[in-house]
Amino acid sequence: MSNDDVKLSRLVLSLGLISCFATGLMVWVFVITEAPISAAQQRKNTAALSQVLPAFDNQPTKEAVTLGGVTFYAARKGGQITGFAGETITTKGYAGEVNVLAGLKPDGTITTVLVTKQSETPGLGTVVAERVREKTLSGILAGKKETGLPPNPILDQFNGMKAEAGQTPWAVKKDGGSLDAITGATITSRAVGGAVFTIAEAFAQNKEQLLKENK
């Protein structure tokens, strides 16, 4: 075997050992971080659900059911259903996926809408998706403390709305519908409106099953 062959063999062996070490390290990191990441995600999901659901004493995330592309979580207090949350993901956002979570009364009426994950354009699409409390000088000087979710006129317009099974999808005014949209962020507005409708319609289509499964 020539010196070149020996050097090549050593190089291949070294690269193999490095590769094995790197793979082992990645597996080790995954194992030790999997539980904390899962726990953090669980806390985040519970926090989001607590913002759209009425008071509950069960564990909605452990009783989730997916129907019509929507994951539903039931809120119960003393064994009685007090409301539901529906979660879906739309890929029709300007920058890709938008995760939407909506609270519903047992009759399907929407109570609250949240966008839990998005990558929309700052200052445009984010205006549709985010709930940010604006601080005013007068409020700061008065020491006023506001509680509850910060308002968002686009997300709040769904409050009190209800879908029927087979109903024509809701649309923004630009498309002949009744939903408001943010100028310059029509795509994001359409995506959020479509996702909320998907949740509301899926609930209407599966209302009896959802109520029955959670008795």
Residue, then its C-alpha position, 0 to 999 in steps of 0.5 A: m500500500s502506498n503512502d497516499d493510500v495510507k493517508l487516504s485510509r486514515l482520512v476516511l477513518s477520521l471522517g467516519l469517527i467524526s461523523c459518528f461522534a457528531t451523530g451521537l452528540m446530536v442524539w444526546v442533545f435531542v434526548i436531554t432537551e426533548a422533555p423540556i421542549s415538550a413541557a414548554q410547548q405544553r405550557k404555551n398551549t395551555a396559556a393560549l387555551s386559557q385566553v380563549l376558553p372560559a374557566f376550566d378544571n379539566q386538561p383540554t390538551k389531553e382530550a383533543v380531537t381532530l375533525g375536518g382539519v381542526t383540532f378541538y379542545a373542550a373546556r369543562k367545569g365540574g364535569q359540564i362543558t363550558g366551551f370549546a377551542g378550535e385550532t387550525i393551520t392555514t398555508k395561505g398567509y403572505a409568508g406561509e403558515v398561520n396558526v389560528l386558535a378560536g374560542l367557541k361557546p357550546d352553540g358554536t358562537i365565536t368568543t375570541v380569536l388568537v393567531t398563535k404562530q405566524s411569519e407575516t410582514p412586520g407592520l402589515g401582516t403582523v397588524v392583522a395577527e398580533r394583539v399588542r396593547e398600545k400605551t398612551l402617555s395619559g394612561i401611563l401618567a394615570g397609572k392605568k392598568e389594563t387587563g385581558l387580551p389587547p384589542n385587535p379590530i380584525l381579530d375581534q370582528f369575529n366575536g359573536m359570529k357563527a357558521e352553519a354547515g355548508q355555508t359560503p365561506w366568509a370573505v373580506k370586503k375586497d372580495g365581496g364579503s363583509l370582513d374588514a381587512i388591513t390595507g396592504a395586508t389583504i392576503t393575511s386578512r384573507a388567510v385569518g378569515g379563512a382559518v376562522f371560518t374553517i374552525a367555525e364550520a368544522f364545529a357546526q358540522n361536528k357539533e353533535q359528535l363533539l358534545k356527545e364525546n365530551k359528556 
